[in-house]
Amino acid sequence: MLGQLDFAPLDEAITIDALTLDPYPIYKRLRAEAPVLRVKSVGRTLLTKAADTKHVKDNPALFSSNDPKTPMQPAFRAHTLMRKDGPEHVSERMAMNASFMPKAIKEHWGPLYERLAEDYIGRLPRGETVDIFKALCGPIAARILAHILGIPEATDEEMQRWSQTLMDGAGNFGWRPEPFARTDVANDEMDRHFDAMVERHRAERGPSAFAIMLNAERPIPMSQIYSNIKIAIGGGINEPRDALATIIFGLLTEPEQFEEVKRQGAWSAAFEEGVRWVAPIQASSRLVTEDTEIRGYRIPKGDTVMTIQASANHDEELFEHPERYDVFRAKNPHQAFGSGPHHCAGAHIARRTVGQIILPLLFERFPNMTLPDPDVVQWRGFGFRGPINLPVRLA
């Protein structure tokens, strides 16, 4: 009987700052000692084992995305599709999915990706040390996404600032007021920019997500069109940006693997291992809709569980030496793109742009790139994670 089960233990020591700075040692301990743990600072029950995170993601009726306690709603000033389930979620997701599918990538976006990669990589100064995170990873992710969404007039700087501001707000589990003040400013800026694009997209009917949503036979409300674009700006820059930077770091700190990847052209495998090793989207929340149990603990209706896919991707039951970047591991059943109905809509784009275009072109141009001092690279993020600087020598 569920009523006879104990609640999961409560931790009052783990802080959001500790999870932001270096969560992996914490997750390793939790997987071994407390894989189901209520963490006071986060206000959620953390799940750190791969089987549990997948179970939750694959059962939306029991574990709903409609978490009323999420900071995503004030950050986006909307009830976004990321917090909806069932037909409502499907309707809004499908409204723009046509722009993100493999057919659209092949027919419309592939040549553009290649031109943009040539342009942005061509700007990098050979023989110099540059912060490639700022010089390439962020700007190219922003430019590619601006075209797919149908807002190419937005500058790289605007796109990156909007994305980071939204993600800082969506990950503001401590409910500090400053991140929400910044998201209010960003939302106003985005709304004005979108307003200016509406008539053009109605007239031109292009392949962008904005145009497809506007000109649908039965369009979703304009407020949700804007919300969808904002969701894509948030995750659609951070995810490929952080994946690219993580993979570059991984390859440059594993020189034998780096040489073998170049020899085999194993760029897609390098991509999949990078998003496993440091998942760009580290954690997701789900609302428990009925009393249930996980690993013998009572999880009551109304509780919020947090699936830590960052930890699931390091689960020792699935991965040998999970803390190591290893392109050639035998199996890689990572959960970096989620599971179930909310599987990341941008996964195809990230795999194509980063894994098949940018990485091979970058290392064709700079086959002897080095990382002079790995210790200067800083990593940040609890909900979303990656390096925030990456000084490399281009050669």
SULJO-V870456 format. One record per pair of residues at least 24 apart in sequence whose C-alpha atoms are under 10 Angstrom apart, sorted by the first residue. I is the first residue (numbers start at 1). GAP is how many residues later the second one is. If there is no record, write none. Layout:
i->I gap->GAP
i->I gap->GAP
//
This chain:
i->1 gap->292
i->1 gap->297
i->2 gap->289
i->2 gap->290
i->2 gap->291
i->2 gap->294
i->2 gap->295
i->2 gap->296
i->2 gap->297
i->2 gap->298
i->3 gap->288
i->3 gap->289
i->3 gap->295
i->3 gap->297
i->4 gap->293
i->4 gap->294
i->5 gap->288
i->5 gap->291
i->5 gap->292
i->5 gap->293
i->5 gap->294
i->6 gap->287
i->6 gap->290
i->6 gap->291
i->6 gap->292
i->6 gap->293
i->7 gap->29
i->7 gap->30
i->7 gap->31
i->7 gap->286
i->7 gap->287
i->7 gap->289
i->7 gap->290
i->7 gap->291
i->7 gap->292
i->7 gap->293
i->8 gap->26
i->8 gap->27
i->8 gap->28
i->8 gap->29
i->8 gap->30
i->8 gap->31
i->8 gap->37
i->8 gap->38
i->8 gap->285
i->8 gap->286
i->8 gap->287
i->8 gap->288
i->8 gap->289
i->8 gap->290
i->8 gap->291
i->9 gap->25
i->9 gap->27
i->9 gap->28
i->9 gap->29
i->9 gap->30
i->9 gap->36
i->9 gap->288
i->10 gap->24
i->10 gap->26
i->10 gap->27
i->10 gap->28
i->10 gap->29
i->10 gap->30
i->10 gap->34
i->10 gap->35
i->11 gap->26
i->11 gap->27
i->11 gap->28
i->11 gap->29
i->11 gap->30
i->11 gap->34
i->12 gap->26
i->12 gap->27
i->12 gap->28
i->12 gap->29
i->12 gap->30
i->13 gap->26
i->13 gap->27
i->13 gap->28
i->14 gap->25
i->14 gap->26
i->14 gap->27
i->14 gap->28
i->15 gap->24
i->15 gap->25
i->15 gap->26
i->15 gap->27
i->15 gap->159
i->16 gap->24
i->16 gap->25
i->16 gap->26
i->16 gap->156
i->16 gap->157
i->16 gap->158
i->16 gap->365
i->16 gap->366
i->16 gap->367
i->17 gap->24
i->17 gap->157
i->17 gap->363
i->17 gap->364
i->17 gap->365
i->18 gap->363
i->18 gap->364
i->19 gap->361
i->19 gap->362
i->19 gap->363
i->19 gap->364
i->20 gap->359
i->20 gap->360
i->20 gap->361
i->20 gap->362
i->20 gap->363
i->20 gap->364
i->20 gap->365
i->21 gap->357
i->21 gap->358
i->21 gap->359
i->21 gap->360
i->21 gap->361
i->21 gap->364
i->22 gap->357
i->22 gap->358
i->22 gap->359
i->22 gap->360
i->23 gap->259
i->23 gap->287
i->23 gap->288
i->23 gap->357
i->23 gap->358
i->23 gap->359
i->23 gap->362
i->24 gap->254
i->24 gap->286
i->24 gap->287
i->24 gap->290
i->24 gap->299
i->25 gap->286
i->25 gap->298
i->26 gap->285
i->27 gap->281
i->27 gap->283
i->27 gap->284
i->27 gap->285
i->27 gap->287
i->27 gap->288
i->28 gap->283
i->28 gap->284
i->28 gap->286
i->28 gap->287
i->28 gap->288
i->28 gap->295
i->30 gap->281
i->31 gap->280
i->31 gap->281
i->31 gap->283
i->31 gap->284
i->31 gap->285
i->32 gap->283
i->32 gap->284
i->35 gap->259
i->35 gap->260
i->35 gap->276
i->36 gap->258
i->36 gap->259
i->36 gap->260
i->36 gap->261
i->36 gap->263
i->36 gap->269
i->36 gap->270
i->37 gap->260
i->37 gap->268
i->37 gap->269
i->38 gap->265
i->38 gap->266
i->38 gap->267
i->38 gap->268
i->39 gap->267
i->41 gap->132
i->41 gap->133
i->42 gap->130
i->42 gap->131
i->42 gap->132
i->42 gap->133
i->42 gap->264
i->43 gap->26
i->43 gap->130
i->43 gap->131
i->43 gap->260
i->43 gap->261
i->43 gap->262
i->43 gap->263
i->44 gap->25
i->44 gap->129
i->44 gap->241
i->44 gap->242
i->44 gap->243
i->44 gap->259
i->44 gap->260
i->44 gap->261
i->44 gap->262
i->44 gap->263
i->45 gap->240
i->45 gap->241
i->45 gap->254
i->45 gap->258
i->45 gap->259
i->45 gap->260
i->45 gap->261
i->45 gap->262
i->46 gap->237
i->46 gap->238
i->46 gap->239
i->46 gap->258
i->46 gap->259
i->46 gap->260
i->46 gap->261
i->46 gap->262
i->47 gap->236
i->47 gap->247
i->47 gap->258
i->47 gap->259
i->47 gap->260
i->47 gap->261
i->47 gap->262
i->47 gap->264
i->47 gap->265
i->48 gap->235
i->48 gap->258
i->48 gap->259
i->48 gap->260
i->48 gap->261
i->48 gap->262
i->48 gap->263
i->48 gap->264
i->48 gap->265
i->48 gap->266
i->48 gap->267
i->49 gap->258
i->49 gap->259
i->49 gap->260
i->49 gap->261
i->49 gap->262
i->49 gap->263
i->49 gap->264
i->49 gap->265
i->49 gap->266
i->49 gap->267
i->49 gap->268
i->49 gap->269
i->50 gap->257
i->50 gap->258
i->50 gap->259
i->50 gap->260
i->50 gap->261
i->50 gap->262
i->50 gap->263
i->50 gap->264
i->50 gap->265
i->50 gap->266
i->50 gap->267
i->50 gap->268
i->50 gap->283
i->50 gap->284
i->50 gap->285
i->51 gap->261
i->51 gap->264
i->51 gap->266
i->51 gap->267
i->52 gap->242
i->52 gap->243
i->52 gap->255
i->52 gap->256
i->52 gap->257
i->52 gap->260
i->53 gap->230
i->53 gap->231
i->53 gap->252
i->53 gap->253
i->53 gap->254
i->53 gap->255
i->53 gap->256
i->53 gap->258
i->53 gap->259
i->53 gap->282
i->53 gap->285
i->53 gap->286
i->54 gap->253
i->54 gap->255
i->54 gap->258
i->54 gap->281
i->54 gap->284
i->54 gap->285
i->54 gap->286
i->55 gap->239
i->55 gap->252
i->55 gap->284
i->55 gap->285
i->56 gap->229
i->56 gap->230
i->56 gap->231
i->56 gap->232
i->56 gap->238
i->56 gap->249
i->56 gap->250
i->56 gap->251
i->56 gap->283
i->56 gap->284
i->57 gap->227
i->57 gap->228
i->57 gap->229
i->57 gap->250
i->57 gap->278
i->57 gap->281
i->57 gap->282
i->57 gap->283
i->57 gap->284
i->57 gap->285
i->57 gap->286
i->58 gap->280
i->58 gap->281
i->58 gap->282
i->58 gap->283
i->58 gap->284
i->58 gap->285
i->59 gap->280
i->59 gap->281
i->59 gap->282
i->60 gap->24
i->60 gap->25
i->60 gap->26
i->60 gap->226
i->60 gap->227
i->60 gap->228
i->60 gap->229
i->60 gap->280
i->60 gap->281
i->60 gap->282
i->61 gap->24
i->61 gap->25
i->61 gap->226
i->61 gap->227
i->61 gap->228
i->61 gap->229
i->62 gap->224
i->62 gap->225
i->62 gap->226
i->62 gap->227
i->62 gap->228
i->62 gap->229
i->62 gap->230
i->62 gap->239
i->63 gap->222
i->63 gap->223
i->63 gap->224
i->63 gap->225
i->63 gap->226
i->63 gap->227
i->63 gap->229
i->63 gap->238
i->63 gap->239
i->63 gap->240
i->63 gap->241
i->63 gap->242
i->64 gap->221
i->64 gap->222
i->64 gap->223
i->64 gap->224
i->64 gap->225
i->64 gap->240
i->64 gap->241
i->65 gap->24
i->65 gap->219
i->65 gap->220
i->65 gap->221
i->65 gap->222
i->65 gap->223
i->65 gap->239
i->65 gap->276
i->65 gap->277
i->66 gap->219
i->66 gap->220
i->66 gap->221
i->66 gap->222
i->66 gap->223
i->67 gap->218
i->67 gap->219
i->67 gap->220
i->67 gap->221
i->67 gap->235
i->67 gap->236
i->67 gap->237
i->67 gap->238
i->68 gap->218
i->68 gap->219
i->68 gap->234
i->68 gap->236
i->69 gap->104
i->69 gap->216
i->69 gap->217
i->69 gap->218
i->69 gap->235
i->70 gap->100
i->70 gap->101
i->70 gap->102
i->70 gap->103
i->70 gap->105
i->70 gap->214
i->70 gap->215
i->70 gap->216
i->70 gap->217
i->70 gap->234
i->71 gap->96
i->71 gap->97
i->71 gap->98
i->71 gap->99
i->71 gap->100
i->71 gap->101
i->71 gap->102
i->71 gap->103
i->71 gap->104
i->71 gap->105
i->71 gap->109
i->72 gap->94
i->72 gap->95
i->72 gap->96
i->72 gap->97
i->72 gap->98
i->72 gap->99
i->72 gap->100
i->72 gap->101
i->72 gap->108
i->72 gap->159
i->73 gap->96
i->73 gap->97
i->74 gap->92
i->74 gap->95
i->74 gap->96
i->74 gap->101
i->74 gap->105
i->74 gap->106
i->74 gap->107
i->74 gap->109
i->74 gap->110
i->75 gap->90
i->75 gap->91
i->75 gap->92
i->75 gap->93
i->75 gap->94
i->75 gap->95
i->75 gap->96
i->75 gap->97
i->75 gap->104
i->75 gap->105
i->75 gap->106
i->75 gap->107
i->75 gap->108
i->75 gap->109
i->75 gap->111
i->75 gap->112
i->76 gap->89
i->76 gap->90
i->76 gap->91
i->76 gap->93
i->76 gap->94
i->76 gap->104
i->76 gap->107
i->76 gap->108
i->76 gap->110
i->76 gap->111
i->76 gap->150
i->76 gap->151
i->76 gap->152
i->76 gap->154
i->76 gap->155
i->76 gap->158
i->77 gap->103
i->77 gap->106
i->77 gap->107
i->77 gap->110
i->77 gap->150
i->78 gap->145
i->78 gap->146
i->78 gap->148
i->78 gap->149
i->78 gap->150
i->78 gap->152
i->79 gap->144
i->79 gap->145
i->79 gap->148
i->80 gap->143
i->80 gap->144
i->80 gap->145
i->80 gap->146
i->80 gap->147
i->80 gap->148
i->80 gap->150
i->80 gap->151
i->81 gap->143
i->81 gap->146
i->81 gap->147
i->81 gap->150
i->81 gap->261
i->82 gap->146
i->82 gap->149
i->82 gap->260
i->83 gap->202
i->83 gap->203
i->83 gap->204
i->83 gap->259
i->84 gap->258
i->85 gap->256
i->85 gap->257
i->86 gap->255
i->89 gap->252
i->89 gap->253
i->90 gap->251
i->90 gap->252
i->91 gap->128
i->91 gap->129
i->92 gap->121
i->92 gap->127
i->92 gap->128
i->92 gap->129
i->92 gap->132
i->92 gap->133
i->92 gap->135
i->92 gap->136
i->93 gap->135
i->93 gap->248
i->93 gap->249
i->93 gap->252
i->94 gap->119
i->94 gap->251
i->95 gap->114
i->95 gap->115
i->95 gap->117
i->95 gap->118
i->95 gap->119
i->95 gap->121
i->95 gap->123
i->95 gap->124
i->95 gap->125
i->95 gap->129
i->95 gap->130
i->95 gap->133
i->96 gap->53
i->96 gap->111
i->96 gap->112
i->96 gap->113
i->96 gap->114
i->96 gap->115
i->96 gap->116
i->96 gap->117
i->96 gap->118
i->96 gap->120
i->96 gap->129
i->96 gap->132
i->96 gap->133
i->96 gap->136
i->96 gap->249
i->97 gap->112
i->97 gap->115
i->97 gap->116
i->97 gap->248
i->97 gap->249
i->98 gap->109
i->98 gap->110
i->98 gap->111
i->98 gap->114
i->98 gap->115
i->99 gap->49
i->99 gap->50
i->99 gap->108
i->99 gap->109
i->99 gap->110
i->99 gap->111
i->99 gap->112
i->99 gap->113
i->99 gap->114
i->99 gap->246
i->99 gap->247
i->99 gap->250
i->100 gap->48
i->100 gap->49
i->100 gap->107
i->100 gap->108
i->100 gap->109
i->100 gap->245
i->100 gap->246
i->100 gap->247
i->100 gap->248
i->100 gap->249
i->101 gap->244
i->101 gap->245
i->101 gap->246
i->101 gap->247
i->101 gap->248
i->102 gap->246
i->102 gap->247
i->102 gap->250
i->104 gap->44
i->104 gap->103
i->104 gap->104
i->105 gap->43
i->105 gap->243
i->105 gap->244
i->105 gap->247
i->105 gap->248
i->106 gap->246
i->107 gap->100
i->108 gap->40
i->108 gap->98
i->108 gap->99
i->108 gap->100
i->109 gap->35
i->109 gap->38
i->109 gap->39
i->109 gap->98
i->109 gap->99
i->109 gap->240
i->109 gap->244
i->110 gap->239
i->110 gap->242
i->110 gap->243
i->110 gap->247
i->112 gap->32
i->112 gap->35
i->112 gap->36
i->113 gap->27
i->113 gap->30
i->113 gap->31
i->113 gap->32
i->113 gap->34
i->113 gap->236
i->113 gap->239
i->113 gap->240
i->113 gap->241
i->113 gap->244
i->113 gap->245
i->114 gap->239
i->114 gap->242
i->114 gap->243
i->114 gap->244
i->114 gap->247
i->116 gap->24
i->116 gap->25
i->116 gap->27
i->116 gap->28
i->116 gap->241
i->116 gap->242
i->117 gap->24
i->117 gap->26
i->117 gap->27
i->117 gap->236
i->117 gap->237
i->117 gap->240
i->117 gap->241
i->117 gap->242
i->117 gap->244
i->117 gap->245
i->118 gap->239
i->118 gap->240
i->118 gap->243
i->118 gap->244
i->118 gap->247
i->120 gap->238
i->120 gap->242
i->121 gap->237
i->121 gap->240
i->121 gap->241
i->121 gap->242
i->121 gap->244
i->121 gap->245
i->122 gap->239
i->122 gap->240
i->122 gap->243
i->124 gap->238
i->124 gap->241
i->124 gap->242
i->124 gap->270
i->125 gap->268
i->125 gap->269
i->125 gap->270
i->126 gap->239
i->126 gap->240
i->126 gap->243
i->126 gap->267
i->126 gap->268
i->126 gap->269
i->127 gap->239
i->127 gap->242
i->127 gap->266
i->127 gap->267
i->127 gap->268
i->128 gap->263
i->128 gap->264
i->128 gap->265
i->128 gap->266
i->128 gap->267
i->129 gap->240
i->129 gap->241
i->129 gap->242
i->129 gap->243
i->129 gap->261
i->129 gap->262
i->129 gap->263
i->129 gap->264
i->129 gap->265
i->129 gap->266
i->130 gap->259
i->130 gap->260
i->130 gap->261
i->130 gap->262
i->130 gap->263
i->130 gap->264
i->131 gap->246
i->131 gap->257
i->131 gap->258
i->131 gap->259
i->131 gap->260
i->131 gap->261
i->131 gap->262
i->132 gap->112
i->132 gap->113
i->132 gap->116
i->132 gap->257
i->132 gap->258
i->132 gap->259
i->132 gap->260
i->132 gap->261
i->132 gap->262
i->133 gap->108
i->133 gap->109
i->133 gap->111
i->133 gap->112
i->133 gap->113
i->133 gap->115
i->133 gap->254
i->133 gap->255
i->133 gap->256
i->133 gap->257
i->133 gap->258
i->133 gap->259
i->134 gap->107
i->134 gap->111
i->134 gap->254
i->134 gap->255
i->134 gap->256
i->134 gap->257
i->135 gap->255
i->135 gap->256
i->136 gap->105
i->136 gap->108
i->136 gap->109
i->136 gap->222
i->136 gap->226
i->137 gap->100
i->137 gap->101
i->137 gap->103
i->137 gap->104
i->137 gap->105
i->137 gap->106
i->137 gap->107
i->137 gap->108
i->137 gap->109
i->137 gap->111
i->137 gap->217
i->137 gap->221
i->137 gap->253
i->138 gap->99
i->138 gap->100
i->138 gap->101
i->138 gap->102
i->138 gap->103
i->138 gap->104
i->138 gap->106
i->138 gap->107
i->139 gap->98
i->139 gap->102
i->140 gap->97
i->140 gap->100
i->140 gap->101
i->140 gap->213
i->140 gap->214
i->140 gap->218
i->141 gap->95
i->141 gap->96
i->141 gap->97
i->141 gap->98
i->141 gap->99
i->141 gap->100
i->141 gap->101
i->141 gap->103
i->141 gap->209
i->141 gap->212
i->141 gap->213
i->142 gap->91
i->142 gap->94
i->142 gap->95
i->142 gap->96
i->142 gap->98
i->142 gap->99
i->143 gap->94
i->144 gap->92
i->144 gap->93
i->144 gap->205
i->144 gap->209
i->145 gap->63
i->145 gap->87
i->145 gap->88
i->145 gap->91
i->145 gap->92
i->145 gap->95
i->145 gap->204
i->146 gap->62
i->146 gap->83
i->146 gap->86
i->146 gap->87
i->146 gap->90
i->146 gap->91
i->147 gap->60
i->147 gap->61
i->147 gap->62
i->147 gap->63
i->148 gap->59
i->148 gap->60
i->148 gap->61
i->148 gap->62
i->148 gap->63
i->148 gap->84
i->148 gap->201
i->149 gap->58
i->149 gap->59
i->149 gap->60
i->149 gap->61
i->149 gap->62
i->149 gap->63
i->149 gap->79
i->149 gap->80
i->149 gap->81
i->149 gap->83
i->149 gap->84
i->149 gap->87
i->150 gap->44
i->150 gap->47
i->150 gap->48
i->150 gap->51
i->150 gap->56
i->150 gap->57
i->150 gap->58
i->150 gap->59
i->150 gap->60
i->150 gap->61
i->150 gap->62
i->150 gap->79
i->151 gap->39
i->151 gap->42
i->151 gap->43
i->151 gap->45
i->151 gap->46
i->151 gap->50
i->151 gap->57
i->151 gap->58
i->151 gap->59
i->151 gap->60
i->151 gap->78
i->152 gap->45
i->153 gap->40
i->153 gap->44
i->154 gap->36
i->154 gap->39
i->154 gap->40
i->158 gap->28
i->158 gap->31
i->158 gap->32
i->159 gap->31
i->159 gap->74
i->159 gap->75
i->159 gap->78
i->160 gap->73
i->160 gap->74
i->160 gap->77
i->160 gap->78
i->160 gap->81
i->161 gap->25
i->161 gap->72
i->161 gap->73
i->162 gap->24
i->162 gap->25
i->162 gap->27
i->162 gap->28
i->162 gap->68
i->162 gap->71
i->162 gap->72
i->162 gap->75
i->163 gap->67
i->163 gap->68
i->163 gap->69
i->163 gap->70
i->163 gap->71
i->163 gap->72
i->163 gap->73
i->163 gap->74
i->163 gap->75
i->164 gap->69
i->164 gap->70
i->164 gap->71
i->164 gap->73
i->164 gap->74
i->164 gap->220
i->165 gap->69
i->166 gap->64
i->166 gap->65
i->166 gap->67
i->166 gap->68
i->166 gap->69
i->167 gap->64
i->167 gap->66
i->167 gap->67
i->167 gap->68
i->167 gap->71
i->167 gap->216
i->167 gap->217
i->168 gap->66
i->168 gap->213
i->168 gap->214
i->168 gap->215
i->168 gap->216
i->170 gap->64
i->170 gap->213
i->170 gap->214
i->171 gap->112
i->171 gap->113
i->171 gap->210
i->171 gap->211
i->171 gap->212
i->171 gap->213
i->172 gap->210
i->172 gap->211
i->173 gap->209
i->173 gap->210
i->187 gap->39
i->187 gap->40
i->187 gap->43
i->190 gap->36
i->190 gap->39
i->190 gap->40
i->191 gap->32
i->191 gap->35
i->191 gap->36
i->191 gap->39
i->194 gap->31
i->194 gap->32
i->194 gap->35
i->195 gap->31
i->198 gap->24
i->232 gap->113
i->232 gap->114
i->235 gap->45
i->235 gap->46
i->235 gap->109
i->235 gap->110
i->235 gap->111
i->235 gap->149
i->236 gap->108
i->236 gap->109
i->236 gap->110
i->236 gap->111
i->236 gap->113
i->236 gap->114
i->237 gap->113
i->238 gap->42
i->238 gap->43
i->238 gap->146
i->238 gap->147
i->238 gap->148
i->239 gap->36
i->239 gap->40
i->239 gap->41
i->239 gap->42
i->239 gap->97
i->239 gap->98
i->239 gap->107
i->239 gap->108
i->239 gap->111
i->239 gap->145
i->239 gap->146
i->239 gap->147
i->240 gap->31
i->240 gap->35
i->240 gap->40
i->240 gap->106
i->240 gap->107
i->240 gap->109
i->240 gap->110
i->240 gap->111
i->240 gap->113
i->240 gap->114
i->240 gap->115
i->241 gap->39
i->241 gap->109
i->241 gap->113
i->241 gap->145
i->241 gap->146
i->242 gap->32
i->242 gap->33
i->242 gap->36
i->242 gap->37
i->242 gap->38
i->242 gap->39
i->242 gap->142
i->242 gap->143
i->242 gap->144
i->242 gap->145
i->242 gap->146
i->243 gap->28
i->243 gap->29
i->243 gap->30
i->243 gap->31
i->243 gap->32
i->243 gap->33
i->243 gap->34
i->243 gap->35
i->243 gap->36
i->243 gap->37
i->243 gap->38
i->243 gap->107
i->243 gap->108
i->243 gap->111
i->243 gap->112
i->243 gap->142
i->243 gap->143
i->243 gap->144
i->244 gap->26
i->244 gap->27
i->244 gap->30
i->244 gap->31
i->244 gap->36
i->244 gap->106
i->244 gap->109
i->244 gap->110
i->244 gap->111
i->244 gap->114
i->244 gap->115
i->244 gap->142
i->244 gap->143
i->245 gap->29
i->245 gap->141
i->245 gap->142
i->245 gap->143
i->245 gap->144
i->245 gap->145
i->246 gap->25
i->246 gap->27
i->246 gap->28
i->246 gap->29
i->246 gap->31
i->246 gap->32
i->246 gap->33
i->246 gap->34
i->246 gap->79
i->246 gap->133
i->246 gap->139
i->246 gap->140
i->246 gap->141
i->246 gap->144
i->247 gap->24
i->247 gap->25
i->247 gap->26
i->247 gap->27
i->247 gap->28
i->247 gap->30
i->247 gap->31
i->247 gap->78
i->247 gap->80
i->247 gap->107
i->247 gap->108
i->247 gap->112
i->248 gap->26
i->248 gap->111
i->248 gap->114
i->248 gap->115
i->248 gap->121
i->248 gap->122
i->248 gap->123
i->248 gap->142
i->248 gap->144
i->249 gap->25
i->249 gap->76
i->249 gap->121
i->249 gap->122
i->249 gap->125
i->249 gap->128
i->249 gap->138
i->249 gap->141
i->249 gap->142
i->249 gap->143
i->250 gap->24
i->250 gap->27
i->250 gap->28
i->250 gap->74
i->250 gap->75
i->250 gap->76
i->250 gap->77
i->251 gap->74
i->251 gap->75
i->251 gap->76
i->251 gap->118
i->251 gap->119
i->251 gap->120
i->252 gap->116
i->252 gap->117
i->252 gap->118
i->252 gap->119
i->252 gap->120
i->252 gap->122
i->252 gap->140
i->253 gap->72
i->253 gap->117
i->253 gap->118
i->253 gap->119
i->253 gap->120
i->253 gap->121
i->254 gap->70
i->254 gap->71
i->254 gap->72
i->254 gap->73
i->255 gap->115
i->257 gap->68
i->257 gap->69
i->257 gap->70
i->257 gap->71
i->258 gap->69
i->258 gap->105
i->258 gap->109
i->258 gap->110
i->259 gap->108
i->259 gap->109
i->260 gap->67
i->260 gap->68
i->261 gap->66
i->261 gap->67
i->261 gap->99
i->262 gap->98
i->262 gap->101
i->262 gap->102
i->262 gap->105
i->265 gap->91
i->265 gap->94
i->265 gap->95
i->266 gap->61
i->266 gap->62
i->266 gap->89
i->266 gap->90
i->266 gap->94
i->267 gap->60
i->267 gap->84
i->267 gap->87
i->267 gap->88
i->267 gap->89
i->267 gap->90
i->267 gap->91
i->267 gap->92
i->267 gap->93
i->268 gap->59
i->268 gap->83
i->268 gap->84
i->268 gap->86
i->268 gap->87
i->268 gap->88
i->268 gap->89
i->268 gap->91
i->268 gap->92
i->269 gap->57
i->269 gap->58
i->269 gap->59
i->269 gap->60
i->269 gap->63
i->269 gap->86
i->270 gap->55
i->270 gap->56
i->270 gap->57
i->270 gap->58
i->270 gap->84
i->270 gap->85
i->270 gap->89
i->271 gap->56
i->271 gap->79
i->271 gap->80
i->271 gap->81
i->271 gap->83
i->271 gap->84
i->271 gap->85
i->271 gap->88
i->272 gap->55
i->272 gap->60
i->272 gap->61
i->272 gap->62
i->272 gap->64
i->272 gap->79
i->272 gap->83
i->273 gap->40
i->273 gap->51
i->273 gap->52
i->273 gap->53
i->273 gap->54
i->273 gap->55
i->273 gap->56
i->273 gap->58
i->273 gap->59
i->273 gap->60
i->273 gap->61
i->273 gap->63
i->274 gap->51
i->274 gap->52
i->274 gap->53
i->274 gap->62
i->275 gap->35
i->275 gap->38
i->275 gap->50
i->275 gap->59
i->275 gap->60
i->275 gap->61
i->275 gap->62
i->275 gap->111
i->276 gap->33
i->276 gap->34
i->276 gap->35
i->276 gap->36
i->276 gap->37
i->276 gap->38
i->276 gap->46
i->276 gap->47
i->276 gap->49
i->276 gap->50
i->276 gap->56
i->276 gap->57
i->276 gap->58
i->276 gap->59
i->276 gap->60
i->276 gap->61
i->277 gap->33
i->277 gap->34
i->277 gap->36
i->277 gap->37
i->277 gap->45
i->277 gap->46
i->277 gap->47
i->277 gap->48
i->277 gap->49
i->277 gap->50
i->277 gap->57
i->277 gap->59
i->278 gap->31
i->278 gap->32
i->278 gap->33
i->278 gap->35
i->278 gap->36
i->278 gap->45
i->278 gap->47
i->278 gap->58
i->278 gap->101
i->278 gap->106
i->278 gap->107
i->278 gap->108
i->278 gap->109
i->279 gap->29
i->279 gap->30
i->279 gap->31
i->279 gap->32
i->279 gap->33
i->279 gap->34
i->279 gap->35
i->279 gap->55
i->279 gap->56
i->279 gap->57
i->279 gap->58
i->279 gap->104
i->279 gap->105
i->279 gap->106
i->279 gap->107
i->280 gap->29
i->280 gap->30
i->280 gap->56
i->280 gap->57
i->280 gap->101
i->280 gap->102
i->280 gap->103
i->280 gap->104
i->280 gap->105
i->280 gap->106
i->280 gap->107
i->281 gap->27
i->281 gap->28
i->281 gap->29
i->281 gap->54
i->281 gap->55
i->281 gap->56
i->281 gap->57
i->281 gap->63
i->281 gap->100
i->281 gap->101
i->281 gap->102
i->281 gap->103
i->281 gap->104
i->281 gap->105
i->282 gap->25
i->282 gap->26
i->282 gap->27
i->282 gap->28
i->282 gap->29
i->282 gap->30
i->282 gap->31
i->282 gap->53
i->282 gap->54
i->282 gap->55
i->282 gap->56
i->282 gap->99
i->282 gap->100
i->282 gap->101
i->282 gap->102
i->282 gap->103
i->282 gap->104
i->283 gap->24
i->283 gap->25
i->283 gap->26
i->283 gap->27
i->283 gap->28
i->283 gap->29
i->283 gap->53
i->283 gap->55
i->283 gap->99
i->283 gap->100
i->283 gap->101
i->283 gap->102
i->284 gap->24
i->284 gap->25
i->284 gap->54
i->284 gap->99
i->284 gap->100
i->285 gap->98
i->307 gap->31
i->308 gap->27
i->308 gap->28
i->308 gap->74
i->308 gap->75
i->309 gap->25
i->309 gap->26
i->309 gap->27
i->309 gap->28
i->309 gap->29
i->309 gap->74
i->310 gap->24
i->310 gap->25
i->310 gap->26
i->310 gap->72
i->310 gap->73
i->310 gap->74
i->310 gap->75
i->311 gap->24
i->312 gap->24
i->362 gap->32
i->363 gap->31
i->363 gap->32
i->365 gap->29
i->365 gap->30
i->366 gap->27
i->366 gap->28
i->366 gap->29
i->367 gap->27
i->367 gap->28
i->368 gap->25
i->368 gap->26
i->368 gap->27
i->369 gap->24
i->369 gap->25
i->369 gap->26
i->370 gap->24
i->370 gap->25
//
